[in-house]
Amino acid sequence: LYCPELQQEREELQRALLPHPLRTTRDFTAATADPACAGTVVRWLLATGRLPEFRRACRYAAIQDQEEEEEERGL
């Protein structure tokens, strides 16, 4: 959840999750195990607008994998 460009958004998420802020992976695991907190985290993540970048990165990785496989097969 750390990105220097999202400092204000992270602070808002921390306030929304009080009294249990996210500081460690254990905190994140606990927050996502609780349906109410998980909903808060998901809404925050969607509001950041960063998911399209993640999906795009996955598509690029898949294309690269496919191209490498084709090169190995001599296509």
mmCIF file of the N, C-alpha and C atoms, coordinates in Angstrom:
data_MODEL
# 
_entry.id   MODEL 
# 
loop_
_atom_site.group_PDB 
_atom_site.id 
_atom_site.type_symbol 
_atom_site.label_atom_id 
_atom_site.label_alt_id 
_atom_site.label_comp_id 
_atom_site.label_asym_id 
_atom_site.label_entity_id 
_atom_site.label_seq_id 
_atom_site.pdbx_PDB_ins_code 
_atom_site.Cartn_x 
_atom_site.Cartn_y 
_atom_site.Cartn_z 
_atom_site.occupancy 
_atom_site.B_iso_or_equiv 
_atom_site.pdbx_formal_charge 
_atom_site.auth_seq_id 
_atom_site.auth_comp_id 
_atom_site.auth_asym_id 
_atom_site.auth_atom_id 
_atom_site.pdbx_PDB_model_num 
ATOM 1   N N  . LEU A 1 1  ? 0.801   -1.192  0.000   1.00 0.00 ? 1  LEU A N  1 
ATOM 2   C CA . LEU A 1 1  ? 0.000   0.000   0.000   1.00 0.00 ? 1  LEU A CA 1 
ATOM 3   C C  . LEU A 1 1  ? 0.846   1.259   0.000   1.00 0.00 ? 1  LEU A C  1 
ATOM 4   N N  . TYR A 1 2  ? 2.159   1.109   -0.048  1.00 0.00 ? 2  TYR A N  1 
ATOM 5   C CA . TYR A 1 2  ? 3.009   2.292   0.015   1.00 0.00 ? 2  TYR A CA 1 
ATOM 6   C C  . TYR A 1 2  ? 3.349   2.793   -1.380  1.00 0.00 ? 2  TYR A C  1 
ATOM 7   N N  . CYS A 1 3  ? 3.065   4.046   -1.593  1.00 0.00 ? 3  CYS A N  1 
ATOM 8   C CA . CYS A 1 3  ? 3.460   4.755   -2.801  1.00 0.00 ? 3  CYS A CA 1 
ATOM 9   C C  . CYS A 1 3  ? 3.624   6.208   -2.389  1.00 0.00 ? 3  CYS A C  1 
ATOM 10  N N  . PRO A 1 4  ? 4.791   6.808   -2.679  1.00 0.00 ? 4  PRO A N  1 
ATOM 11  C CA . PRO A 1 4  ? 4.994   8.192   -2.244  1.00 0.00 ? 4  PRO A CA 1 
ATOM 12  C C  . PRO A 1 4  ? 3.966   9.158   -2.810  1.00 0.00 ? 4  PRO A C  1 
ATOM 13  N N  . GLU A 1 5  ? 3.372   8.817   -3.940  1.00 0.00 ? 5  GLU A N  1 
ATOM 14  C CA . GLU A 1 5  ? 2.381   9.699   -4.550  1.00 0.00 ? 5  GLU A CA 1 
ATOM 15  C C  . GLU A 1 5  ? 1.026   9.635   -3.850  1.00 0.00 ? 5  GLU A C  1 
ATOM 16  N N  . LEU A 1 6  ? 0.853   8.670   -2.966  1.00 0.00 ? 6  LEU A N  1 
ATOM 17  C CA . LEU A 1 6  ? -0.453  8.464   -2.322  1.00 0.00 ? 6  LEU A CA 1 
ATOM 18  C C  . LEU A 1 6  ? -0.437  8.781   -0.826  1.00 0.00 ? 6  LEU A C  1 
ATOM 19  N N  . GLN A 1 7  ? 0.436   9.667   -0.401  1.00 0.00 ? 7  GLN A N  1 
ATOM 20  C CA . GLN A 1 7  ? 0.554   9.959   1.029   1.00 0.00 ? 7  GLN A CA 1 
ATOM 21  C C  . GLN A 1 7  ? -0.775  10.421  1.626   1.00 0.00 ? 7  GLN A C  1 
ATOM 22  N N  . GLN A 1 8  ? -1.437  11.363  0.992   1.00 0.00 ? 8  GLN A N  1 
ATOM 23  C CA . GLN A 1 8  ? -2.704  11.872  1.524   1.00 0.00 ? 8  GLN A CA 1 
ATOM 24  C C  . GLN A 1 8  ? -3.751  10.764  1.554   1.00 0.00 ? 8  GLN A C  1 
ATOM 25  N N  . GLU A 1 9  ? -3.822  9.978   0.497   1.00 0.00 ? 9  GLU A N  1 
ATOM 26  C CA . GLU A 1 9  ? -4.793  8.886   0.445   1.00 0.00 ? 9  GLU A CA 1 
ATOM 27  C C  . GLU A 1 9  ? -4.509  7.846   1.532   1.00 0.00 ? 9  GLU A C  1 
ATOM 28  N N  . ARG A 1 10 ? -3.220  7.538   1.758   1.00 0.00 ? 10 ARG A N  1 
ATOM 29  C CA . ARG A 1 10 ? -2.860  6.587   2.815   1.00 0.00 ? 10 ARG A CA 1 
ATOM 30  C C  . ARG A 1 10 ? -3.289  7.104   4.179   1.00 0.00 ? 10 ARG A C  1 
ATOM 31  N N  . GLU A 1 11 ? -3.090  8.395   4.406   1.00 0.00 ? 11 GLU A N  1 
ATOM 32  C CA . GLU A 1 11 ? -3.499  8.982   5.686   1.00 0.00 ? 11 GLU A CA 1 
ATOM 33  C C  . GLU A 1 11 ? -5.007  8.874   5.866   1.00 0.00 ? 11 GLU A C  1 
ATOM 34  N N  . GLU A 1 12 ? -5.757  9.081   4.797   1.00 0.00 ? 12 GLU A N  1 
ATOM 35  C CA . GLU A 1 12 ? -7.216  8.945   4.870   1.00 0.00 ? 12 GLU A CA 1 
ATOM 36  C C  . GLU A 1 12 ? -7.604  7.503   5.183   1.00 0.00 ? 12 GLU A C  1 
ATOM 37  N N  . LEU A 1 13 ? -6.915  6.545   4.567   1.00 0.00 ? 13 LEU A N  1 
ATOM 38  C CA . LEU A 1 13 ? -7.190  5.134   4.848   1.00 0.00 ? 13 LEU A CA 1 
ATOM 39  C C  . LEU A 1 13 ? -6.877  4.824   6.308   1.00 0.00 ? 13 LEU A C  1 
ATOM 40  N N  . GLN A 1 14 ? -5.751  5.308   6.801   1.00 0.00 ? 14 GLN A N  1 
ATOM 41  C CA . GLN A 1 14 ? -5.389  5.063   8.203   1.00 0.00 ? 14 GLN A CA 1 
ATOM 42  C C  . GLN A 1 14 ? -6.467  5.606   9.145   1.00 0.00 ? 14 GLN A C  1 
ATOM 43  N N  . ARG A 1 15 ? -6.965  6.806   8.853   1.00 0.00 ? 15 ARG A N  1 
ATOM 44  C CA . ARG A 1 15 ? -8.031  7.387   9.693   1.00 0.00 ? 15 ARG A CA 1 
ATOM 45  C C  . ARG A 1 15 ? -9.297  6.537   9.617   1.00 0.00 ? 15 ARG A C  1 
ATOM 46  N N  . ALA A 1 16 ? -9.616  6.050   8.428   1.00 0.00 ? 16 ALA A N  1 
ATOM 47  C CA . ALA A 1 16 ? -10.831 5.244   8.263   1.00 0.00 ? 16 ALA A CA 1 
ATOM 48  C C  . ALA A 1 16 ? -10.734 3.918   9.008   1.00 0.00 ? 16 ALA A C  1 
ATOM 49  N N  . LEU A 1 17 ? -9.522  3.418   9.199   1.00 0.00 ? 17 LEU A N  1 
ATOM 50  C CA . LEU A 1 17 ? -9.342  2.118   9.859   1.00 0.00 ? 17 LEU A CA 1 
ATOM 51  C C  . LEU A 1 17 ? -9.044  2.229   11.352  1.00 0.00 ? 17 LEU A C  1 
ATOM 52  N N  . LEU A 1 18 ? -9.007  3.460   11.883  1.00 0.00 ? 18 LEU A N  1 
ATOM 53  C CA . LEU A 1 18 ? -8.749  3.617   13.316  1.00 0.00 ? 18 LEU A CA 1 
ATOM 54  C C  . LEU A 1 18 ? -9.747  2.807   14.117  1.00 0.00 ? 18 LEU A C  1 
ATOM 55  N N  . PRO A 1 19 ? -9.370  2.193   15.194  1.00 0.00 ? 19 PRO A N  1 
ATOM 56  C CA . PRO A 1 19 ? -8.100  2.304   15.905  1.00 0.00 ? 19 PRO A CA 1 
ATOM 57  C C  . PRO A 1 19 ? -7.058  1.272   15.467  1.00 0.00 ? 19 PRO A C  1 
ATOM 58  N N  . HIS A 1 20 ? -7.205  0.664   14.314  1.00 0.00 ? 20 HIS A N  1 
ATOM 59  C CA . HIS A 1 20 ? -6.284  -0.383  13.859  1.00 0.00 ? 20 HIS A CA 1 
ATOM 60  C C  . HIS A 1 20 ? -5.614  0.010   12.544  1.00 0.00 ? 20 HIS A C  1 
ATOM 61  N N  . PRO A 1 21 ? -4.637  0.912   12.587  1.00 0.00 ? 21 PRO A N  1 
ATOM 62  C CA . PRO A 1 21 ? -3.989  1.343   11.344  1.00 0.00 ? 21 PRO A CA 1 
ATOM 63  C C  . PRO A 1 21 ? -3.183  0.210   10.702  1.00 0.00 ? 21 PRO A C  1 
ATOM 64  N N  . LEU A 1 22 ? -2.936  0.345   9.421   1.00 0.00 ? 22 LEU A N  1 
ATOM 65  C CA . LEU A 1 22 ? -2.141  -0.642  8.692   1.00 0.00 ? 22 LEU A CA 1 
ATOM 66  C C  . LEU A 1 22 ? -0.670  -0.234  8.751   1.00 0.00 ? 22 LEU A C  1 
ATOM 67  N N  . ARG A 1 23 ? 0.099   -1.005  9.478   1.00 0.00 ? 23 ARG A N  1 
ATOM 68  C CA . ARG A 1 23 ? 1.542   -0.729  9.547   1.00 0.00 ? 23 ARG A CA 1 
ATOM 69  C C  . ARG A 1 23 ? 2.360   -1.927  9.091   1.00 0.00 ? 23 ARG A C  1 
ATOM 70  N N  . THR A 1 24 ? 1.801   -3.115  9.233   1.00 0.00 ? 24 THR A N  1 
ATOM 71  C CA . THR A 1 24 ? 2.539   -4.336  8.900   1.00 0.00 ? 24 THR A CA 1 
ATOM 72  C C  . THR A 1 24 ? 1.666   -5.232  8.032   1.00 0.00 ? 24 THR A C  1 
ATOM 73  N N  . THR A 1 25 ? 2.276   -6.278  7.495   1.00 0.00 ? 25 THR A N  1 
ATOM 74  C CA . THR A 1 25 ? 1.482   -7.243  6.724   1.00 0.00 ? 25 THR A CA 1 
ATOM 75  C C  . THR A 1 25 ? 0.485   -7.955  7.630   1.00 0.00 ? 25 THR A C  1 
ATOM 76  N N  . ARG A 1 26 ? 0.829   -8.115  8.891   1.00 0.00 ? 26 ARG A N  1 
ATOM 77  C CA . ARG A 1 26 ? -0.109  -8.725  9.848   1.00 0.00 ? 26 ARG A CA 1 
ATOM 78  C C  . ARG A 1 26 ? -1.337  -7.834  10.023  1.00 0.00 ? 26 ARG A C  1 
ATOM 79  N N  . ASP A 1 27 ? -1.123  -6.512  10.087  1.00 0.00 ? 27 ASP A N  1 
ATOM 80  C CA . ASP A 1 27 ? -2.244  -5.570  10.174  1.00 0.00 ? 27 ASP A CA 1 
ATOM 81  C C  . ASP A 1 27 ? -3.128  -5.680  8.938   1.00 0.00 ? 27 ASP A C  1 
ATOM 82  N N  . PHE A 1 28 ? -2.489  -5.782  7.772   1.00 0.00 ? 28 PHE A N  1 
ATOM 83  C CA . PHE A 1 28 ? -3.238  -5.892  6.519   1.00 0.00 ? 28 PHE A CA 1 
ATOM 84  C C  . PHE A 1 28 ? -4.055  -7.181  6.499   1.00 0.00 ? 28 PHE A C  1 
ATOM 85  N N  . THR A 1 29 ? -3.441  -8.279  6.938   1.00 0.00 ? 29 THR A N  1 
ATOM 86  C CA . THR A 1 29 ? -4.144  -9.561  6.986   1.00 0.00 ? 29 THR A CA 1 
ATOM 87  C C  . THR A 1 29 ? -5.359  -9.475  7.904   1.00 0.00 ? 29 THR A C  1 
ATOM 88  N N  . ALA A 1 30 ? -5.183  -8.873  9.059   1.00 0.00 ? 30 ALA A N  1 
ATOM 89  C CA . ALA A 1 30 ? -6.296  -8.734  10.005  1.00 0.00 ? 30 ALA A CA 1 
ATOM 90  C C  . ALA A 1 30 ? -7.391  -7.846  9.426   1.00 0.00 ? 30 ALA A C  1 
ATOM 91  N N  . ALA A 1 31 ? -7.003  -6.747  8.788   1.00 0.00 ? 31 ALA A N  1 
ATOM 92  C CA . ALA A 1 31 ? -7.997  -5.823  8.222   1.00 0.00 ? 31 ALA A CA 1 
ATOM 93  C C  . ALA A 1 31 ? -8.789  -6.480  7.107   1.00 0.00 ? 31 ALA A C  1 
ATOM 94  N N  . THR A 1 32 ? -8.128  -7.248  6.259   1.00 0.00 ? 32 THR A N  1 
ATOM 95  C CA . THR A 1 32 ? -8.844  -7.864  5.140   1.00 0.00 ? 32 THR A CA 1 
ATOM 96  C C  . THR A 1 32 ? -9.641  -9.092  5.571   1.00 0.00 ? 32 THR A C  1 
ATOM 97  N N  . ALA A 1 33 ? -9.385  -9.602  6.772   1.00 0.00 ? 33 ALA A N  1 
ATOM 98  C CA . ALA A 1 33 ? -10.184 -10.714 7.294   1.00 0.00 ? 33 ALA A CA 1 
ATOM 99  C C  . ALA A 1 33 ? -11.514 -10.226 7.859   1.00 0.00 ? 33 ALA A C  1 
ATOM 100 N N  . ASP A 1 34 ? -11.585 -8.967  8.219   1.00 0.00 ? 34 ASP A N  1 
ATOM 101 C CA . ASP A 1 34 ? -12.804 -8.364  8.758   1.00 0.00 ? 34 ASP A CA 1 
ATOM 102 C C  . ASP A 1 34 ? -13.586 -7.747  7.601   1.00 0.00 ? 34 ASP A C  1 
ATOM 103 N N  . PRO A 1 35 ? -14.815 -8.225  7.329   1.00 0.00 ? 35 PRO A N  1 
ATOM 104 C CA . PRO A 1 35 ? -15.559 -7.723  6.165   1.00 0.00 ? 35 PRO A CA 1 
ATOM 105 C C  . PRO A 1 35 ? -15.713 -6.202  6.120   1.00 0.00 ? 35 PRO A C  1 
ATOM 106 N N  . ALA A 1 36 ? -15.950 -5.569  7.246   1.00 0.00 ? 36 ALA A N  1 
ATOM 107 C CA . ALA A 1 36 ? -16.126 -4.109  7.239   1.00 0.00 ? 36 ALA A CA 1 
ATOM 108 C C  . ALA A 1 36 ? -14.820 -3.410  6.870   1.00 0.00 ? 36 ALA A C  1 
ATOM 109 N N  . CYS A 1 37 ? -13.730 -3.841  7.484   1.00 0.00 ? 37 CYS A N  1 
ATOM 110 C CA . CYS A 1 37 ? -12.424 -3.235  7.172   1.00 0.00 ? 37 CYS A CA 1 
ATOM 111 C C  . CYS A 1 37 ? -12.000 -3.569  5.747   1.00 0.00 ? 37 CYS A C  1 
ATOM 112 N N  . ALA A 1 38 ? -12.252 -4.793  5.328   1.00 0.00 ? 38 ALA A N  1 
ATOM 113 C CA . ALA A 1 38 ? -11.881 -5.188  3.962   1.00 0.00 ? 38 ALA A CA 1 
ATOM 114 C C  . ALA A 1 38 ? -12.602 -4.313  2.951   1.00 0.00 ? 38 ALA A C  1 
ATOM 115 N N  . GLY A 1 39 ? -13.865 -4.023  3.206   1.00 0.00 ? 39 GLY A N  1 
ATOM 116 C CA . GLY A 1 39 ? -14.616 -3.138  2.313   1.00 0.00 ? 39 GLY A CA 1 
ATOM 117 C C  . GLY A 1 39 ? -13.999 -1.753  2.247   1.00 0.00 ? 39 GLY A C  1 
ATOM 118 N N  . THR A 1 40 ? -13.550 -1.261  3.388   1.00 0.00 ? 40 THR A N  1 
ATOM 119 C CA . THR A 1 40 ? -12.892 0.049   3.430   1.00 0.00 ? 40 THR A CA 1 
ATOM 120 C C  . THR A 1 40 ? -11.610 0.026   2.609   1.00 0.00 ? 40 THR A C  1 
ATOM 121 N N  . VAL A 1 41 ? -10.817 -1.031  2.761   1.00 0.00 ? 41 VAL A N  1 
ATOM 122 C CA . VAL A 1 41 ? -9.561  -1.152  2.016   1.00 0.00 ? 41 VAL A CA 1 
ATOM 123 C C  . VAL A 1 41 ? -9.833  -1.245  0.518   1.00 0.00 ? 41 VAL A C  1 
ATOM 124 N N  . VAL A 1 42 ? -10.824 -2.039  0.131   1.00 0.00 ? 42 VAL A N  1 
ATOM 125 C CA . VAL A 1 42 ? -11.141 -2.198  -1.294  1.00 0.00 ? 42 VAL A CA 1 
ATOM 126 C C  . VAL A 1 42 ? -11.637 -0.885  -1.890  1.00 0.00 ? 42 VAL A C  1 
ATOM 127 N N  . ARG A 1 43 ? -12.527 -0.203  -1.193  1.00 0.00 ? 43 ARG A N  1 
ATOM 128 C CA . ARG A 1 43 ? -13.007 1.093   -1.700  1.00 0.00 ? 43 ARG A CA 1 
ATOM 129 C C  . ARG A 1 43 ? -11.853 2.078   -1.848  1.00 0.00 ? 43 ARG A C  1 
ATOM 130 N N  . TRP A 1 44 ? -10.936 2.075   -0.884  1.00 0.00 ? 44 TRP A N  1 
ATOM 131 C CA . TRP A 1 44 ? -9.773  2.956   -0.955  1.00 0.00 ? 44 TRP A CA 1 
ATOM 132 C C  . TRP A 1 44 ? -8.916  2.605   -2.166  1.00 0.00 ? 44 TRP A C  1 
ATOM 133 N N  . LEU A 1 45 ? -8.648  1.325   -2.335  1.00 0.00 ? 45 LEU A N  1 
ATOM 134 C CA . LEU A 1 45 ? -7.807  0.898   -3.455  1.00 0.00 ? 45 LEU A CA 1 
ATOM 135 C C  . LEU A 1 45 ? -8.436  1.267   -4.790  1.00 0.00 ? 45 LEU A C  1 
ATOM 136 N N  . LEU A 1 46 ? -9.725  1.047   -4.934  1.00 0.00 ? 46 LEU A N  1 
ATOM 137 C CA . LEU A 1 46 ? -10.408 1.417   -6.177  1.00 0.00 ? 46 LEU A CA 1 
ATOM 138 C C  . LEU A 1 46 ? -10.369 2.926   -6.392  1.00 0.00 ? 46 LEU A C  1 
ATOM 139 N N  . ALA A 1 47 ? -10.509 3.687   -5.315  1.00 0.00 ? 47 ALA A N  1 
ATOM 140 C CA . ALA A 1 47 ? -10.504 5.148   -5.427  1.00 0.00 ? 47 ALA A CA 1 
ATOM 141 C C  . ALA A 1 47 ? -9.138  5.694   -5.843  1.00 0.00 ? 47 ALA A C  1 
ATOM 142 N N  . THR A 1 48 ? -8.063  4.939   -5.589  1.00 0.00 ? 48 THR A N  1 
ATOM 143 C CA . THR A 1 48 ? -6.732  5.418   -5.986  1.00 0.00 ? 48 THR A CA 1 
ATOM 144 C C  . THR A 1 48 ? -6.568  5.423   -7.498  1.00 0.00 ? 48 THR A C  1 
ATOM 145 N N  . GLY A 1 49 ? -7.380  4.623   -8.188  1.00 0.00 ? 49 GLY A N  1 
ATOM 146 C CA . GLY A 1 49 ? -7.258  4.553   -9.642  1.00 0.00 ? 49 GLY A CA 1 
ATOM 147 C C  . GLY A 1 49 ? -6.041  3.781   -10.106 1.00 0.00 ? 49 GLY A C  1 
ATOM 148 N N  . ARG A 1 50 ? -5.393  3.046   -9.224  1.00 0.00 ? 50 ARG A N  1 
ATOM 149 C CA . ARG A 1 50 ? -4.162  2.331   -9.565  1.00 0.00 ? 50 ARG A CA 1 
ATOM 150 C C  . ARG A 1 50 ? -4.403  0.947   -10.159 1.00 0.00 ? 50 ARG A C  1 
ATOM 151 N N  . LEU A 1 51 ? -5.594  0.412   -10.037 1.00 0.00 ? 51 LEU A N  1 
ATOM 152 C CA . LEU A 1 51 ? -5.839  -0.929  -10.564 1.00 0.00 ? 51 LEU A CA 1 
ATOM 153 C C  . LEU A 1 51 ? -5.668  -1.024  -12.077 1.00 0.00 ? 51 LEU A C  1 
ATOM 154 N N  . PRO A 1 52 ? -6.065  -0.023  -12.861 1.00 0.00 ? 52 PRO A N  1 
ATOM 155 C CA . PRO A 1 52 ? -5.812  -0.137  -14.303 1.00 0.00 ? 52 PRO A CA 1 
ATOM 156 C C  . PRO A 1 52 ? -4.324  -0.303  -14.611 1.00 0.00 ? 52 PRO A C  1 
ATOM 157 N N  . GLU A 1 53 ? -3.466  0.347   -13.852 1.00 0.00 ? 53 GLU A N  1 
ATOM 158 C CA . GLU A 1 53 ? -2.034  0.200   -14.061 1.00 0.00 ? 53 GLU A CA 1 
ATOM 159 C C  . GLU A 1 53 ? -1.597  -1.227  -13.763 1.00 0.00 ? 53 GLU A C  1 
ATOM 160 N N  . PHE A 1 54 ? -2.151  -1.824  -12.721 1.00 0.00 ? 54 PHE A N  1 
ATOM 161 C CA . PHE A 1 54 ? -1.808  -3.196  -12.376 1.00 0.00 ? 54 PHE A CA 1 
ATOM 162 C C  . PHE A 1 54 ? -2.269  -4.147  -13.472 1.00 0.00 ? 54 PHE A C  1 
ATOM 163 N N  . ARG A 1 55 ? -3.502  -3.965  -13.940 1.00 0.00 ? 55 ARG A N  1 
ATOM 164 C CA . ARG A 1 55 ? -4.010  -4.827  -15.015 1.00 0.00 ? 55 ARG A CA 1 
ATOM 165 C C  . ARG A 1 55 ? -3.163  -4.681  -16.269 1.00 0.00 ? 55 ARG A C  1 
ATOM 166 N N  . ARG A 1 56 ? -2.774  -3.463  -16.572 1.00 0.00 ? 56 ARG A N  1 
ATOM 167 C CA . ARG A 1 56 ? -1.941  -3.219  -17.751 1.00 0.00 ? 56 ARG A CA 1 
ATOM 168 C C  . ARG A 1 56 ? -0.594  -3.928  -17.594 1.00 0.00 ? 56 ARG A C  1 
ATOM 169 N N  . ALA A 1 57 ? -0.008  -3.849  -16.432 1.00 0.00 ? 57 ALA A N  1 
ATOM 170 C CA . ALA A 1 57 ? 1.272   -4.519  -16.181 1.00 0.00 ? 57 ALA A CA 1 
ATOM 171 C C  . ALA A 1 57 ? 1.129   -6.029  -16.338 1.00 0.00 ? 57 ALA A C  1 
ATOM 172 N N  . CYS A 1 58 ? 0.015   -6.583  -15.876 1.00 0.00 ? 58 CYS A N  1 
ATOM 173 C CA . CYS A 1 58 ? -0.221  -8.024  -16.040 1.00 0.00 ? 58 CYS A CA 1 
ATOM 174 C C  . CYS A 1 58 ? -0.355  -8.388  -17.511 1.00 0.00 ? 58 CYS A C  1 
ATOM 175 N N  . ARG A 1 59 ? -1.047  -7.545  -18.278 1.00 0.00 ? 59 ARG A N  1 
ATOM 176 C CA . ARG A 1 59 ? -1.184  -7.805  -19.724 1.00 0.00 ? 59 ARG A CA 1 
ATOM 177 C C  . ARG A 1 59 ? 0.176   -7.774  -20.404 1.00 0.00 ? 59 ARG A C  1 
ATOM 178 N N  . TYR A 1 60 ? 0.996   -6.779  -20.072 1.00 0.00 ? 60 TYR A N  1 
ATOM 179 C CA . TYR A 1 60 ? 2.333   -6.685  -20.666 1.00 0.00 ? 60 TYR A CA 1 
ATOM 180 C C  . TYR A 1 60 ? 3.177   -7.903  -20.301 1.00 0.00 ? 60 TYR A C  1 
ATOM 181 N N  . ALA A 1 61 ? 3.081   -8.346  -19.062 1.00 0.00 ? 61 ALA A N  1 
ATOM 182 C CA . ALA A 1 61 ? 3.838   -9.523  -18.636 1.00 0.00 ? 61 ALA A CA 1 
ATOM 183 C C  . ALA A 1 61 ? 3.380   -10.760 -19.401 1.00 0.00 ? 61 ALA A C  1 
ATOM 184 N N  . ALA A 1 62 ? 2.074   -10.898 -19.612 1.00 0.00 ? 62 ALA A N  1 
ATOM 185 C CA . ALA A 1 62 ? 1.553   -12.043 -20.363 1.00 0.00 ? 62 ALA A CA 1 
ATOM 186 C C  . ALA A 1 62 ? 2.018   -11.999 -21.813 1.00 0.00 ? 62 ALA A C  1 
ATOM 187 N N  . ILE A 1 63 ? 2.015   -10.814 -22.411 1.00 0.00 ? 63 ILE A N  1 
ATOM 188 C CA . ILE A 1 63 ? 2.487   -10.665 -23.793 1.00 0.00 ? 63 ILE A CA 1 
ATOM 189 C C  . ILE A 1 63 ? 3.964   -11.036 -23.873 1.00 0.00 ? 63 ILE A C  1 
ATOM 190 N N  . GLN A 1 64 ? 4.743   -10.563 -22.917 1.00 0.00 ? 64 GLN A N  1 
ATOM 191 C CA . GLN A 1 64 ? 6.168   -10.874 -22.911 1.00 0.00 ? 64 GLN A CA 1 
ATOM 192 C C  . GLN A 1 64 ? 6.386   -12.375 -22.757 1.00 0.00 ? 64 GLN A C  1 
ATOM 193 N N  . ASP A 1 65 ? 5.638   -13.016 -21.868 1.00 0.00 ? 65 ASP A N  1 
ATOM 194 C CA . ASP A 1 65 ? 5.752   -14.464 -21.693 1.00 0.00 ? 65 ASP A CA 1 
ATOM 195 C C  . ASP A 1 65 ? 5.419   -15.192 -22.985 1.00 0.00 ? 65 ASP A C  1 
ATOM 196 N N  . GLN A 1 66 ? 4.363   -14.752 -23.658 1.00 0.00 ? 66 GLN A N  1 
ATOM 197 C CA . GLN A 1 66 ? 3.951   -15.382 -24.907 1.00 0.00 ? 66 GLN A CA 1 
ATOM 198 C C  . GLN A 1 66 ? 5.039   -15.219 -25.970 1.00 0.00 ? 66 GLN A C  1 
ATOM 199 N N  . GLU A 1 67 ? 5.598   -14.025 -26.080 1.00 0.00 ? 67 GLU A N  1 
ATOM 200 C CA . GLU A 1 67 ? 6.654   -13.784 -27.060 1.00 0.00 ? 67 GLU A CA 1 
ATOM 201 C C  . GLU A 1 67 ? 7.881   -14.642 -26.771 1.00 0.00 ? 67 GLU A C  1 
ATOM 202 N N  . GLU A 1 68 ? 8.231   -14.791 -25.502 1.00 0.00 ? 68 GLU A N  1 
ATOM 203 C CA . GLU A 1 68 ? 9.373   -15.623 -25.136 1.00 0.00 ? 68 GLU A CA 1 
ATOM 204 C C  . GLU A 1 68 ? 9.115   -17.086 -25.475 1.00 0.00 ? 68 GLU A C  1 
ATOM 205 N N  . GLU A 1 69 ? 7.894   -17.567 -25.233 1.00 0.00 ? 69 GLU A N  1 
ATOM 206 C CA . GLU A 1 69 ? 7.542   -18.944 -25.577 1.00 0.00 ? 69 GLU A CA 1 
ATOM 207 C C  . GLU A 1 69 ? 7.616   -19.160 -27.082 1.00 0.00 ? 69 GLU A C  1 
ATOM 208 N N  . GLU A 1 70 ? 7.131   -18.185 -27.850 1.00 0.00 ? 70 GLU A N  1 
ATOM 209 C CA . GLU A 1 70 ? 7.178   -18.297 -29.304 1.00 0.00 ? 70 GLU A CA 1 
ATOM 210 C C  . GLU A 1 70 ? 8.620   -18.313 -29.803 1.00 0.00 ? 70 GLU A C  1 
ATOM 211 N N  . GLU A 1 71 ? 9.481   -17.509 -29.204 1.00 0.00 ? 71 GLU A N  1 
ATOM 212 C CA . GLU A 1 71 ? 10.894  -17.500 -29.581 1.00 0.00 ? 71 GLU A CA 1 
ATOM 213 C C  . GLU A 1 71 ? 11.537  -18.847 -29.288 1.00 0.00 ? 71 GLU A C  1 
ATOM 214 N N  . GLU A 1 72 ? 11.188  -19.435 -28.140 1.00 0.00 ? 72 GLU A N  1 
ATOM 215 C CA . GLU A 1 72 ? 11.745  -20.735 -27.772 1.00 0.00 ? 72 GLU A CA 1 
ATOM 216 C C  . GLU A 1 72 ? 11.302  -21.823 -28.744 1.00 0.00 ? 72 GLU A C  1 
ATOM 217 N N  . ARG A 1 73 ? 10.092  -21.707 -29.255 1.00 0.00 ? 73 ARG A N  1 
ATOM 218 C CA . ARG A 1 73 ? 9.579   -22.702 -30.203 1.00 0.00 ? 73 ARG A CA 1 
ATOM 219 C C  . ARG A 1 73 ? 9.985   -22.383 -31.634 1.00 0.00 ? 73 ARG A C  1 
ATOM 220 N N  . GLY A 1 74 ? 10.624  -21.240 -31.831 1.00 0.00 ? 74 GLY A N  1 
ATOM 221 C CA . GLY A 1 74 ? 11.086  -20.863 -33.161 1.00 0.00 ? 74 GLY A CA 1 
ATOM 222 C C  . GLY A 1 74 ? 10.003  -20.315 -34.061 1.00 0.00 ? 74 GLY A C  1 
ATOM 223 N N  . LEU A 1 75 ? 8.971   -19.705 -33.492 1.00 0.00 ? 75 LEU A N  1 
ATOM 224 C CA . LEU A 1 75 ? 7.879   -19.144 -34.303 1.00 0.00 ? 75 LEU A CA 1 
ATOM 225 C C  . LEU A 1 75 ? 8.152   -17.741 -34.716 1.00 0.00 ? 75 LEU A C  1 
# 
